[in-house]
Each structure stands twice: as structure tokens, then as C-alpha cells.
């Protein structure tokens, strides 16, 4: 059993509009337990100019792992706002106890802009 200590905002991705832009539903609060929260900016491996000046662009790299209660309705593709950073749910893994009862959901997220 986990003890949720962090409140995040969850928004459901409803689809795309006629211009191909994502349509996002209203925000709902969810409680979770953070395992890994990494929000950083790092150099890309591709040069940002063609003059070979060794100039590199920066890219945002988010690596987030959260644990949710089994009653949570979080799904792949949902948007989570964690401490002001927007992330998209990439993986959801159900984790069981030894007795076979669902204990919690392990959720992996990546950055979303």
C-alpha cells in the first residue's frame, strides 16, 4: 500500500480539432507518490547550425515515475501537471501484492510542450 503525498493535475486528451491541435479536457486533481522527478534541459547531439561552430541546441528532458492508488483512472496519453511542469503519461504498469491483489499503478511520464 502506498501513501500519496503529492497532488497533481490530470487532464484527459480528448482528441484533435480540425487543425490537428490537441483538445484537452478539464483539469482534475489526483494524489500520487513521487518516485522519480527529473526535469532538466540538456544539449542535443545535433548541431543547431550548419557552420560547424559546435553550437548545440537545448532540449527539455523530463523523466518522471509516480505511483497512483489502484482506484485512480490515469491512462496512457493523459496530461499531468506536476509542480508546474506538463508531462504526458507514457506507460502504466499495474503492480500486484504477493497475494495477487492490485496494490498500485506505476506511471512513467515524459515531457509535453
VMD Tcl script that draws the C-alpha trace (Angstrom):
set ca {
  {0.00 0.00 0.00}
  {1.30 3.45 -0.89}
  {0.73 6.77 0.85}
  {0.08 9.57 -1.69}
  {1.96 12.74 -0.75}
  {1.76 14.85 -3.93}
  {-1.25 16.38 -5.68}
  {-1.02 16.58 -9.47}
  {-3.46 17.92 -12.04}
  {-4.71 15.32 -14.56}
  {-6.22 16.25 -17.91}
  {-7.63 13.78 -20.42}
  {-6.63 14.10 -24.07}
  {-9.97 14.17 -25.92}
  {-8.59 14.08 -29.47}
  {-7.68 16.62 -32.13}
  {-9.58 19.57 -33.59}
  {-9.96 20.31 -37.33}
  {-6.50 21.94 -37.37}
  {-4.77 18.94 -35.78}
  {-4.27 20.65 -32.42}
  {-4.90 18.54 -29.30}
  {-8.18 19.03 -27.44}
  {-7.68 18.72 -23.70}
  {-10.37 18.14 -21.08}
  {-10.75 19.94 -17.74}
  {-8.14 19.51 -15.00}
  {-8.90 17.17 -12.09}
  {-6.69 16.76 -9.02}
  {-5.14 13.34 -8.32}
  {-3.00 12.20 -5.39}
  {0.17 10.20 -6.03}
  {3.51 9.20 -4.53}
  {6.54 10.51 -6.45}
  {9.39 8.08 -7.07}
  {11.48 9.98 -9.61}
  {11.07 13.63 -10.65}
  {13.70 14.79 -13.14}
  {13.04 18.00 -15.08}
  {16.16 19.21 -16.90}
  {17.48 20.85 -20.04}
  {20.42 19.27 -21.87}
  {22.45 19.68 -25.07}
  {21.23 17.90 -28.17}
  {23.64 15.75 -30.14}
  {22.70 17.52 -33.38}
  {24.28 20.87 -34.19}
  {21.84 23.76 -34.36}
  {23.66 25.48 -37.23}
  {25.33 24.32 -40.42}
  {28.52 26.35 -39.98}
  {30.20 23.68 -37.85}
  {30.62 26.14 -34.99}
  {29.85 23.39 -32.48}
  {26.75 25.23 -31.39}
  {24.18 22.93 -29.85}
  {20.54 23.47 -29.09}
  {18.95 22.64 -25.76}
  {16.13 20.16 -25.33}
  {13.88 19.62 -22.34}
  {14.20 16.13 -20.88}
  {11.67 15.02 -18.27}
  {11.86 11.62 -16.60}
  {9.05 11.07 -14.11}
  {7.89 7.95 -12.24}
  {4.81 8.17 -10.00}
  {2.75 5.68 -8.02}
  {-1.05 6.03 -8.06}
  {-3.68 4.27 -5.98}
  {-5.48 1.37 -7.72}
  {-8.71 3.43 -7.75}
  {-7.07 6.06 -9.98}
  {-8.30 6.40 -13.55}
  {-4.98 7.55 -15.07}
  {-4.41 6.22 -18.60}
  {-1.76 6.37 -21.30}
  {-1.96 9.73 -23.09}
  {-3.26 11.72 -20.11}
  {-1.54 15.01 -19.29}
  {-0.22 15.53 -15.77}
  {0.88 18.89 -14.39}
  {3.48 18.20 -11.71}
  {4.88 21.19 -9.81}
  {4.15 23.42 -12.82}
  {5.72 21.04 -15.39}
  {3.49 19.41 -18.02}
  {4.12 15.74 -18.72}
  {2.33 13.06 -20.76}
  {1.68 9.56 -19.44}
  {3.80 7.17 -21.50}
  {3.47 3.87 -19.60}
  {1.14 2.47 -16.94}
  {2.17 -0.71 -15.12}
  {-0.17 -2.37 -12.59}
  {1.77 -3.74 -9.61}
  {0.35 -6.58 -7.51}
  {0.93 -7.86 -4.00}
  {2.15 -11.39 -3.38}
  {-1.47 -12.37 -2.73}
  {-2.48 -11.29 -6.25}
  {-4.38 -8.12 -5.26}
  {-3.70 -4.92 -7.22}
  {-1.57 -2.71 -4.96}
  {-0.80 0.39 -7.05}
  {-0.21 1.71 -10.57}
  {3.33 2.63 -11.61}
  {3.14 5.51 -14.12}
  {6.04 6.70 -16.31}
  {5.79 10.16 -17.87}
  {7.71 12.16 -20.46}
  {7.79 15.91 -21.12}
  {4.99 17.54 -23.09}
  {5.04 21.01 -24.56}
}
mol new
graphics top color blue
foreach p $ca { graphics top sphere $p radius 0.5 }
foreach p [lrange $ca 0 end-1] q [lrange $ca 1 end] { graphics top cylinder $p $q radius 0.2 }
display resetview
